[in-house]
Amino acid sequence: MYKEFGIKEDTINLSNEVEKEIKPIFEQIEKVSEQNSLKVLQAFCKNNISDMHFNSTTGYGYGDVRKRCH
């Protein structure tokens, strides 16, 4: 496909090599990102924070929030 757009074979090969070289770095970033997301979700759950705390409300239905965390 790349050749159809005039991209040289050397450029494609270099791109593939660099992608392989940096793959472990991006895997580590994804792992840390997932861990941090879980920490935030756990903190929200522990402190009974839900989506209603981030949006405006009319006031109707207070007390309807149920704890959804395990």
N, C-alpha and C positions, 0 to 999 in steps of 0.2 A: 504494500500500500504506500509506504513512504517514497519508494522509488517513483511512483506515479506522480508525486508532487515535486520531483526533482531533488530529493534529499539524497546525498551521496552515501554510498555503502560505508565509507570510513566514518561518517557522522553517525550513522545508525549503530555501527559497532562500538564507537566510543560511548554513545548514549547507553547502550546495553551494559557495557563494562562499568560505567559510573553507577548505574542503577543497582547492579549487583554489589558494588563496593559500599554504597550507602544504605543498603537494605537493613543491616543490623541496627543502624542508628535510628531509622524510622520505626523499626519494630520496638525498640526500647522506648521511644517517645510515645508510641501507642499504648504500651504497657503502663507507663507512668500516668498517662492521661486517663486510662481506664481505672486505675487504682484511685486517682484523685476524684474522679466522678463518683465512684462508690463511697468514698469518704464523705463527700458532700451529701449524697443521698442518705447515708446513714445519719448524718447530723440533722438533716431535715426531718427524718423520721423520728429521731430521738426527741426533737423539740416540737413535734407536731406541726411542722410547717408544711403547707400544701399550696396548690396553685391559687387558692383564694387569697393568699397573703401577697400575691403579686399582681392582682387585678382589682379594679374598683368593684364595688358591690352596691346594690340598692338597699341592702339591709334586710331583705326578705330571706328567710331561711337560715338565720344564724342558729347554730347548734346542730345543724344537719350534717356537719362534717364528721365522717367516720374515720377512725384510724385505719390506714391501709397497709401499714408496715408489718413485717413479721418479726 
